[in-house]
Amino acid sequence: MKPTVFIQTNLRQIVGAHVAEHSLRRNSRRPDAFDVRILNSAEYPFFQAKQGQEFLRGGTLRRWWNEDLQSFTPIRFMPPELMEYQGRAVVIDPDIFAVGDVLELLEMDMGGKALMAVPRSGFQGVEGYYSSSSMLLDCAQLTHWRCEEQFNQMFEGKLDYLDWIALKLERPETIGALAPEWNHFDILNDDTKLLHTTHRRTQPWKTGLPIDFTPGIDGRKSWVSRAGLKLQDVNRRVLGRRLFSGKYKPHPDPHQEAFFFGLLRECVDEGIVSEAFLREQMRSNHVRHDAFEVLERTPKLPAPASVE
């Protein structure tokens, strides 16, 4: 079985997933050395089965909504099963785009670790947090990863989403630290290997659209209490739908917008993403309504590195 890059997504981020797949192949000197698979949460019934039900996150209860922009995140724990617990895999979010060669990551010396990810201690109020949005996996060492079973445990109060997503359920000695450039959070520079447009309000393909995500709220963060709100009231009234009104804003770095739309332009030119599909995504408010105008003014990207 070839090493495989898995891109997790839902229908709201499907265009990003296709662009991500293109970037992985485009910017690798040996794109035939690995496979790429898109994992769409809409294709897994156990997600829909929990629609509107309460689950545990950060010590408090929230409701699960498949319409949320990031409802795909539990799928990042599915690749070892799909690989039959053999070989190596990389899993990334649909808003992560290859600038460098992902094969360098797939062939990296893991030093015997079961997985590797970028440390982000203190994020979401969790010490020892690892960003599981981009991971290198030794699938043979992850036989305890059972995505559907663990997903259901969140609704039984047995597993906390935040602990799961922050890799707090793993033995610390089994996790290796990746260099930040393998999950560069809204940073695009000469060191960047994988660009993660992680700040959702400024994702370049959504500028001007209505906000369609739930901000992170859990018992370990304090902004709710600072606002004089009670978590249970927030949960009961609005949590899981759009808590904030407003629209997506332009990305503060025009180079990152140009990079994404340069990749999307190639996808359209090569028939990877059809014009009809892109217009459908625009009508669904998954892609900004001026996408074609942006494509027209976006210069072509420099040619990728030559194939070995």
C-alpha atoms as a printed R data frame, in Angstrom:
    type eleno elety resid chain resno       x      y       z
1   ATOM     1    CA   MET     A     1   0.000  0.000   0.000
2   ATOM     2    CA   LYS     A     2   1.405  3.367  -1.016
3   ATOM     3    CA   PRO     A     3   1.903  6.112   1.553
4   ATOM     4    CA   THR     A     4  -1.252  8.208   1.412
5   ATOM     5    CA   VAL     A     5  -2.197 11.795   2.115
6   ATOM     6    CA   PHE     A     6  -5.746 12.084   3.439
7   ATOM     7    CA   ILE     A     7  -7.588 15.389   3.145
8   ATOM     8    CA   GLN     A     8 -10.503 15.666   5.546
9   ATOM     9    CA   THR     A     9 -13.417 17.854   4.530
10  ATOM    10    CA   ASN     A    10 -17.152 18.425   4.420
11  ATOM    11    CA   LEU     A    11 -19.321 19.879   1.655
12  ATOM    12    CA   ARG     A    12 -18.655 23.447   2.766
13  ATOM    13    CA   GLN     A    13 -14.908 23.057   2.269
14  ATOM    14    CA   ILE     A    14 -14.899 20.696  -0.716
15  ATOM    15    CA   VAL     A    15 -13.370 23.245  -3.120
16  ATOM    16    CA   GLY     A    16 -10.488 23.772  -0.710
17  ATOM    17    CA   ALA     A    17 -10.002 20.002  -0.552
18  ATOM    18    CA   HIS     A    18  -9.718 19.726  -4.349
19  ATOM    19    CA   VAL     A    19  -7.263 22.618  -4.445
20  ATOM    20    CA   ALA     A    20  -5.274 20.996  -1.643
21  ATOM    21    CA   GLU     A    21  -5.067 17.729  -3.576
22  ATOM    22    CA   HIS     A    22  -3.845 19.564  -6.667
23  ATOM    23    CA   SER     A    23  -1.196 21.406  -4.640
24  ATOM    24    CA   LEU     A    24   0.131 18.152  -3.188
25  ATOM    25    CA   ARG     A    25   0.617 16.563  -6.594
26  ATOM    26    CA   ARG     A    26   1.776 19.740  -8.327
27  ATOM    27    CA   ASN     A    27   4.543 20.529  -5.874
28  ATOM    28    CA   SER     A    28   5.996 17.041  -5.446
29  ATOM    29    CA   ARG     A    29   8.923 15.850  -7.544
30  ATOM    30    CA   ARG     A    30   7.513 12.318  -7.334
31  ATOM    31    CA   PRO     A    31   3.716 12.610  -7.220
32  ATOM    32    CA   ASP     A    32   3.323  8.965  -8.228
33  ATOM    33    CA   ALA     A    33   5.088  7.859  -5.042
34  ATOM    34    CA   PHE     A    34   2.014  8.522  -2.881
35  ATOM    35    CA   ASP     A    35  -1.766  8.457  -3.096
36  ATOM    36    CA   VAL     A    36  -4.185 11.227  -2.154
37  ATOM    37    CA   ARG     A    37  -7.684 10.599  -0.804
38  ATOM    38    CA   ILE     A    38 -10.375 13.112   0.068
39  ATOM    39    CA   LEU     A    39 -12.484 12.075   3.058
40  ATOM    40    CA   ASN     A    40 -15.855 13.834   2.952
41  ATOM    41    CA   SER     A    41 -17.806 13.674   6.214
42  ATOM    42    CA   ALA     A    42 -21.073 13.666   4.219
43  ATOM    43    CA   GLU     A    43 -20.198 10.136   3.073
44  ATOM    44    CA   TYR     A    44 -20.119  8.724   6.624
45  ATOM    45    CA   PRO     A    45 -23.608  8.138   8.105
46  ATOM    46    CA   PHE     A    46 -22.432  8.187  11.714
47  ATOM    47    CA   PHE     A    47 -22.004 11.973  11.433
48  ATOM    48    CA   GLN     A    48 -25.593 12.549  10.331
49  ATOM    49    CA   ALA     A    49 -26.849 10.146  12.999
50  ATOM    50    CA   LYS     A    50 -25.721 12.572  15.714
51  ATOM    51    CA   GLN     A    51 -27.167 15.722  14.167
52  ATOM    52    CA   GLY     A    52 -28.367 18.096  16.900
53  ATOM    53    CA   GLN     A    53 -27.280 15.842  19.769
54  ATOM    54    CA   GLU     A    54 -25.161 16.997  22.693
55  ATOM    55    CA   PHE     A    55 -21.496 16.061  22.930
56  ATOM    56    CA   LEU     A    56 -18.707 16.815  25.358
57  ATOM    57    CA   ARG     A    57 -16.211 19.546  24.536
58  ATOM    58    CA   GLY     A    58 -13.913 21.208  27.038
59  ATOM    59    CA   GLY     A    59 -15.920 19.961  29.982
60  ATOM    60    CA   THR     A    60 -19.245 21.322  28.774
61  ATOM    61    CA   LEU     A    61 -22.010 20.126  26.468
62  ATOM    62    CA   ARG     A    62 -22.474 21.429  22.939
63  ATOM    63    CA   ARG     A    63 -24.696 20.383  20.072
64  ATOM    64    CA   TRP     A    64 -23.389 18.700  16.959
65  ATOM    65    CA   TRP     A    65 -24.281 20.347  13.659
66  ATOM    66    CA   ASN     A    66 -23.058 18.838  10.410
67  ATOM    67    CA   GLU     A    67 -23.562 22.224   8.730
68  ATOM    68    CA   ASP     A    68 -20.747 23.766  10.760
69  ATOM    69    CA   LEU     A    69 -17.687 24.695   8.706
70  ATOM    70    CA   GLN     A    70 -15.436 22.346  10.687
71  ATOM    71    CA   SER     A    71 -17.713 19.379  11.287
72  ATOM    72    CA   PHE     A    72 -15.174 17.197   9.467
73  ATOM    73    CA   THR     A    73 -12.497 17.319  12.179
74  ATOM    74    CA   PRO     A    74 -13.081 13.840  13.703
75  ATOM    75    CA   ILE     A    75 -12.235 12.263  10.330
76  ATOM    76    CA   ARG     A    76  -8.586 13.068  10.947
77  ATOM    77    CA   PHE     A    77  -8.508  9.970  13.171
78  ATOM    78    CA   MET     A    78  -9.786  7.646  10.435
79  ATOM    79    CA   PRO     A    79  -6.698  7.125   8.188
80  ATOM    80    CA   PRO     A    80  -5.070  4.282  10.185
81  ATOM    81    CA   GLU     A    81  -8.251  2.199   9.777
82  ATOM    82    CA   LEU     A    82  -8.398  2.970   6.071
83  ATOM    83    CA   MET     A    83  -4.738  1.971   5.737
84  ATOM    84    CA   GLU     A    84  -5.526 -1.321   7.522
85  ATOM    85    CA   TYR     A    85  -3.093 -0.201  10.205
86  ATOM    86    CA   GLN     A    86  -0.153 -0.471   7.823
87  ATOM    87    CA   GLY     A    87   2.342  1.995   6.404
88  ATOM    88    CA   ARG     A    88   2.480  5.746   6.618
89  ATOM    89    CA   ALA     A    89  -0.117  8.413   6.148
90  ATOM    90    CA   VAL     A    90  -0.382 12.178   6.356
91  ATOM    91    CA   VAL     A    91  -3.714 13.785   7.212
92  ATOM    92    CA   ILE     A    92  -4.453 17.468   6.602
93  ATOM    93    CA   ASP     A    93  -7.349 19.895   6.773
94  ATOM    94    CA   PRO     A    94  -8.952 21.092   3.518
95  ATOM    95    CA   ASP     A    95  -7.500 24.575   4.061
96  ATOM    96    CA   ILE     A    96  -3.901 23.319   3.994
97  ATOM    97    CA   PHE     A    97  -2.017 23.712   0.728
98  ATOM    98    CA   ALA     A    98   1.349 22.285  -0.258
99  ATOM    99    CA   VAL     A    99   4.078 24.807  -0.961
100 ATOM   100    CA   GLY     A   100   6.861 22.253  -0.583
101 ATOM   101    CA   ASP     A   101   7.062 18.536  -1.343
102 ATOM   102    CA   VAL     A   102   4.843 16.464   0.962
103 ATOM   103    CA   LEU     A   103   6.944 13.406   0.123
104 ATOM   104    CA   GLU     A   104   9.632 14.865   2.387
105 ATOM   105    CA   LEU     A   105   7.133 14.571   5.210
106 ATOM   106    CA   LEU     A   106   5.974 11.065   4.289
107 ATOM   107    CA   GLU     A   107   9.593  9.857   4.206
108 ATOM   108    CA   MET     A   108  10.719 11.688   7.344
109 ATOM   109    CA   ASP     A   109  12.583  9.807  10.082
110 ATOM   110    CA   MET     A   110   9.963  9.481  12.814
111 ATOM   111    CA   GLY     A   111  12.419  8.239  15.421
112 ATOM   112    CA   GLY     A   112  10.061  5.430  16.400
113 ATOM   113    CA   LYS     A   113   7.173  7.780  17.200
114 ATOM   114    CA   ALA     A   114   3.604  6.768  16.383
115 ATOM   115    CA   LEU     A   115   2.724 10.204  15.083
116 ATOM   116    CA   MET     A   116   4.173 13.654  14.575
117 ATOM   117    CA   ALA     A   117   2.450 17.041  14.723
118 ATOM   118    CA   VAL     A   118   3.259 20.688  15.384
119 ATOM   119    CA   PRO     A   119   3.168 21.635  19.104
120 ATOM   120    CA   ARG     A   120   0.855 24.518  19.938
121 ATOM   121    CA   SER     A   121   0.832 24.550  23.713
122 ATOM   122    CA   GLY     A   122  -1.756 26.873  25.236
123 ATOM   123    CA   PHE     A   123  -4.011 26.947  22.175
124 ATOM   124    CA   GLN     A   124  -7.698 26.577  23.125
125 ATOM   125    CA   GLY     A   125  -6.494 26.911  26.713
126 ATOM   126    CA   VAL     A   126  -4.874 23.454  26.622
127 ATOM   127    CA   GLU     A   127  -1.291 22.948  27.719
128 ATOM   128    CA   GLY     A   128   0.583 20.310  25.755
129 ATOM   129    CA   TYR     A   129  -1.707 20.902  22.765
130 ATOM   130    CA   TYR     A   130  -0.613 19.429  19.434
131 ATOM   131    CA   SER     A   131  -2.247 20.651  16.251
132 ATOM   132    CA   SER     A   132  -3.808 17.527  14.755
133 ATOM   133    CA   SER     A   133  -4.825 19.413  11.591
134 ATOM   134    CA   SER     A   134  -1.604 18.178   9.967
135 ATOM   135    CA   MET     A   135  -0.153 14.871  11.146
136 ATOM   136    CA   LEU     A   136   2.341 12.260  10.013
137 ATOM   137    CA   LEU     A   137   1.144  8.809  11.096
138 ATOM   138    CA   ASP     A   138   2.783  5.421  11.526
139 ATOM   139    CA   CYS     A   139  -0.467  3.525  11.138
140 ATOM   140    CA   ALA     A   140   0.841  0.254  12.591
141 ATOM   141    CA   GLN     A   141   1.241  1.967  15.973
142 ATOM   142    CA   LEU     A   142  -2.243  3.499  15.968
143 ATOM   143    CA   THR     A   143  -4.464  0.425  16.194
144 ATOM   144    CA   HIS     A   144  -6.362  2.102  19.063
145 ATOM   145    CA   TRP     A   145  -7.672  4.778  16.676
146 ATOM   146    CA   ARG     A   146 -11.297  3.847  15.949
147 ATOM   147    CA   CYS     A   147 -12.912  6.939  14.526
148 ATOM   148    CA   GLU     A   148 -16.609  6.050  14.628
149 ATOM   149    CA   GLU     A   149 -16.345  4.423  18.056
150 ATOM   150    CA   GLN     A   150 -14.497  7.393  19.532
151 ATOM   151    CA   PHE     A   151 -16.848  9.865  17.837
152 ATOM   152    CA   ASN     A   152 -19.818  8.164  19.505
153 ATOM   153    CA   GLN     A   153 -18.074  8.278  22.875
154 ATOM   154    CA   MET     A   154 -18.241 12.084  22.788
155 ATOM   155    CA   PHE     A   155 -22.036 11.822  22.919
156 ATOM   156    CA   GLU     A   156 -21.876  9.310  25.757
157 ATOM   157    CA   GLY     A   157 -19.803 11.668  27.907
158 ATOM   158    CA   LYS     A   158 -16.847  9.265  27.806
159 ATOM   159    CA   LEU     A   159 -14.549 11.304  25.559
160 ATOM   160    CA   ASP     A   160 -13.954 15.036  25.416
161 ATOM   161    CA   TYR     A   161 -13.645 16.449  21.894
162 ATOM   162    CA   LEU     A   162 -10.968 18.931  22.916
163 ATOM   163    CA   ASP     A   163  -8.780 16.256  24.500
164 ATOM   164    CA   TRP     A   164  -9.207 14.088  21.403
165 ATOM   165    CA   ILE     A   165  -8.403 16.822  18.905
166 ATOM   166    CA   ALA     A   166  -5.431 18.113  20.928
167 ATOM   167    CA   LEU     A   167  -3.952 14.573  21.055
168 ATOM   168    CA   LYS     A   168  -4.219 14.556  24.852
169 ATOM   169    CA   LEU     A   169  -5.475 10.958  24.686
170 ATOM   170    CA   GLU     A   170  -2.113  9.795  23.286
171 ATOM   171    CA   ARG     A   171   0.849  8.844  25.440
172 ATOM   172    CA   PRO     A   172   3.194 11.859  25.234
173 ATOM   173    CA   GLU     A   173   6.209  9.707  24.483
174 ATOM   174    CA   THR     A   174   4.555  8.438  21.285
175 ATOM   175    CA   ILE     A   175   4.246 11.936  19.759
176 ATOM   176    CA   GLY     A   176   7.063 13.642  17.889
177 ATOM   177    CA   ALA     A   177   7.237 17.361  17.190
178 ATOM   178    CA   LEU     A   178   7.038 18.536  13.592
179 ATOM   179    CA   ALA     A   179   8.733 21.754  12.553
180 ATOM   180    CA   PRO     A   180   6.224 24.630  12.263
181 ATOM   181    CA   GLU     A   181   6.612 24.883   8.486
182 ATOM   182    CA   TRP     A   182   4.703 21.599   8.112
183 ATOM   183    CA   ASN     A   183   1.615 23.400   9.454
184 ATOM   184    CA   HIS     A   184   2.326 27.091   8.916
185 ATOM   185    CA   PHE     A   185  -0.600 28.977  10.405
186 ATOM   186    CA   ASP     A   186  -1.359 31.804   7.946
187 ATOM   187    CA   ILE     A   187   2.360 32.185   7.243
188 ATOM   188    CA   LEU     A   188   3.729 32.021   3.716
189 ATOM   189    CA   ASN     A   189   7.471 32.497   3.446
190 ATOM   190    CA   ASP     A   190  10.566 30.727   2.166
191 ATOM   191    CA   ASP     A   191  10.343 28.121   4.936
192 ATOM   192    CA   THR     A   192   6.680 27.174   4.398
193 ATOM   193    CA   LYS     A   193   6.061 23.547   3.416
194 ATOM   194    CA   LEU     A   194   2.322 23.362   4.135
195 ATOM   195    CA   LEU     A   195   0.354 26.613   4.277
196 ATOM   196    CA   HIS     A   196  -2.608 26.435   6.648
197 ATOM   197    CA   THR     A   197  -5.122 29.242   6.168
198 ATOM   198    CA   THR     A   198  -6.329 28.477   9.643
199 ATOM   199    CA   HIS     A   199  -7.941 31.792  10.623
200 ATOM   200    CA   ARG     A   200 -11.423 30.991   9.404
201 ATOM   201    CA   ARG     A   201 -12.689 34.570   9.153
202 ATOM   202    CA   THR     A   202 -10.099 35.338   6.455
203 ATOM   203    CA   GLN     A   203 -10.041 32.200   4.323
204 ATOM   204    CA   PRO     A   204  -9.334 33.653   0.849
205 ATOM   205    CA   TRP     A   205 -12.095 31.811  -1.035
206 ATOM   206    CA   LYS     A   206 -14.828 32.952   1.375
207 ATOM   207    CA   THR     A   207 -14.375 36.734   1.475
208 ATOM   208    CA   GLY     A   208 -17.741 38.498   1.703
209 ATOM   209    CA   LEU     A   209 -19.795 35.402   2.519
210 ATOM   210    CA   PRO     A   210 -21.919 35.101   5.696
211 ATOM   211    CA   ILE     A   211 -20.086 33.505   8.634
212 ATOM   212    CA   ASP     A   212 -20.994 29.798   8.831
213 ATOM   213    CA   PHE     A   213 -18.922 28.489  11.699
214 ATOM   214    CA   THR     A   214 -19.168 28.242  15.450
215 ATOM   215    CA   PRO     A   215 -16.308 29.924  17.334
216 ATOM   216    CA   GLY     A   216 -14.427 27.795  19.819
217 ATOM   217    CA   ILE     A   217 -16.271 27.853  23.135
218 ATOM   218    CA   ASP     A   218 -15.457 25.490  25.970
219 ATOM   219    CA   GLY     A   219 -15.046 25.342  29.705
220 ATOM   220    CA   ARG     A   220 -11.335 26.143  29.481
221 ATOM   221    CA   LYS     A   221 -11.731 29.538  27.822
222 ATOM   222    CA   SER     A   222 -12.822 32.681  29.575
223 ATOM   223    CA   TRP     A   223 -14.336 35.025  26.979
224 ATOM   224    CA   VAL     A   224 -17.871 33.773  27.643
225 ATOM   225    CA   SER     A   225 -17.629 34.614  31.338
226 ATOM   226    CA   ARG     A   226 -15.980 37.954  30.529
227 ATOM   227    CA   ALA     A   227 -19.036 38.769  28.421
228 ATOM   228    CA   GLY     A   228 -21.286 37.967  31.391
229 ATOM   229    CA   LEU     A   229 -22.775 34.880  29.746
230 ATOM   230    CA   LYS     A   230 -23.427 31.437  31.145
231 ATOM   231    CA   LEU     A   231 -22.220 28.512  29.071
232 ATOM   232    CA   GLN     A   232 -25.489 26.652  29.463
233 ATOM   233    CA   ASP     A   233 -27.425 29.677  28.162
234 ATOM   234    CA   VAL     A   234 -25.144 29.985  25.139
235 ATOM   235    CA   ASN     A   235 -25.538 26.292  24.440
236 ATOM   236    CA   ARG     A   236 -29.325 26.393  24.741
237 ATOM   237    CA   ARG     A   237 -29.905 29.443  22.572
238 ATOM   238    CA   VAL     A   238 -27.345 29.523  19.794
239 ATOM   239    CA   LEU     A   239 -24.448 27.133  20.127
240 ATOM   240    CA   GLY     A   240 -23.844 25.102  17.020
241 ATOM   241    CA   ARG     A   241 -25.539 27.610  14.729
242 ATOM   242    CA   ARG     A   242 -24.032 30.956  13.810
243 ATOM   243    CA   LEU     A   243 -23.154 32.570  17.115
244 ATOM   244    CA   PHE     A   244 -21.785 35.667  15.419
245 ATOM   245    CA   SER     A   245 -23.314 37.623  12.581
246 ATOM   246    CA   GLY     A   246 -21.078 39.202  10.015
247 ATOM   247    CA   LYS     A   247 -19.120 38.176   6.982
248 ATOM   248    CA   TYR     A   248 -15.784 36.688   6.081
249 ATOM   249    CA   LYS     A   249 -13.085 39.307   5.662
250 ATOM   250    CA   PRO     A   250 -10.220 39.536   3.137
251 ATOM   251    CA   HIS     A   251  -7.046 37.719   4.053
252 ATOM   252    CA   PRO     A   252  -4.521 40.205   5.457
253 ATOM   253    CA   ASP     A   253  -1.759 38.739   3.262
254 ATOM   254    CA   PRO     A   254  -2.500 39.271  -0.458
255 ATOM   255    CA   HIS     A   255   0.255 36.772  -1.314
256 ATOM   256    CA   GLN     A   256  -1.714 33.979   0.348
257 ATOM   257    CA   GLU     A   257  -4.859 34.928  -1.541
258 ATOM   258    CA   ALA     A   258  -2.867 34.977  -4.787
259 ATOM   259    CA   PHE     A   259  -1.356 31.584  -3.975
260 ATOM   260    CA   PHE     A   260  -4.745 29.972  -3.367
261 ATOM   261    CA   PHE     A   261  -6.370 31.493  -6.446
262 ATOM   262    CA   GLY     A   262  -3.315 30.644  -8.525
263 ATOM   263    CA   LEU     A   263  -3.835 27.009  -7.542
264 ATOM   264    CA   LEU     A   264  -7.584 27.250  -8.165
265 ATOM   265    CA   ARG     A   265  -6.915 28.765 -11.583
266 ATOM   266    CA   GLU     A   266  -4.802 25.734 -12.461
267 ATOM   267    CA   CYS     A   267  -7.580 23.443 -11.200
268 ATOM   268    CA   VAL     A   268 -10.101 25.129 -13.488
269 ATOM   269    CA   ASP     A   269  -7.714 25.195 -16.465
270 ATOM   270    CA   GLU     A   270  -6.903 21.501 -16.031
271 ATOM   271    CA   GLY     A   271 -10.514 20.421 -15.474
272 ATOM   272    CA   ILE     A   272  -9.920 19.351 -11.877
273 ATOM   273    CA   VAL     A   273 -12.630 21.782 -10.785
274 ATOM   274    CA   SER     A   274 -15.225 22.527 -13.447
275 ATOM   275    CA   GLU     A   275 -16.681 25.990 -13.983
276 ATOM   276    CA   ALA     A   276 -20.161 24.560 -13.379
277 ATOM   277    CA   PHE     A   277 -19.100 23.019 -10.060
278 ATOM   278    CA   LEU     A   278 -17.470 26.246  -8.950
279 ATOM   279    CA   ARG     A   279 -20.612 28.226  -9.777
280 ATOM   280    CA   GLU     A   280 -22.674 25.709  -7.803
281 ATOM   281    CA   GLN     A   281 -20.391 26.229  -4.805
282 ATOM   282    CA   MET     A   282 -20.783 29.982  -5.179
283 ATOM   283    CA   ARG     A   283 -24.586 29.640  -5.172
284 ATOM   284    CA   SER     A   284 -24.319 27.524  -2.009
285 ATOM   285    CA   ASN     A   285 -22.260 30.271  -0.299
286 ATOM   286    CA   HIS     A   286 -19.270 27.964  -0.024
287 ATOM   287    CA   VAL     A   287 -17.125 30.095  -2.337
288 ATOM   288    CA   ARG     A   288 -17.051 33.877  -2.641
289 ATOM   289    CA   HIS     A   289 -19.354 35.287  -5.300
290 ATOM   290    CA   ASP     A   290 -16.605 37.171  -7.144
291 ATOM   291    CA   ALA     A   291 -14.408 34.080  -7.518
292 ATOM   292    CA   PHE     A   292 -14.224 34.277 -11.301
293 ATOM   293    CA   GLU     A   293 -13.282 37.954 -11.211
294 ATOM   294    CA   VAL     A   294 -10.517 37.133  -8.738
295 ATOM   295    CA   LEU     A   295  -9.332 34.286 -10.963
296 ATOM   296    CA   GLU     A   296  -9.129 36.630 -13.950
297 ATOM   297    CA   ARG     A   297  -6.862 39.078 -12.152
298 ATOM   298    CA   THR     A   298  -4.709 36.450 -10.430
299 ATOM   299    CA   PRO     A   299  -1.347 35.925 -12.146
300 ATOM   300    CA   LYS     A   300  -0.193 32.419 -12.961
301 ATOM   301    CA   LEU     A   301   1.955 30.760 -10.336
302 ATOM   302    CA   PRO     A   302   5.612 30.059 -11.099
303 ATOM   303    CA   ALA     A   303   6.182 26.592 -12.535
304 ATOM   304    CA   PRO     A   304   6.660 23.907  -9.879
305 ATOM   305    CA   ALA     A   305   9.998 22.231  -9.280
306 ATOM   306    CA   SER     A   306  11.014 19.960 -12.141
307 ATOM   307    CA   VAL     A   307  10.286 16.252 -11.831
308 ATOM   308    CA   GLU     A   308  13.282 14.150 -10.915
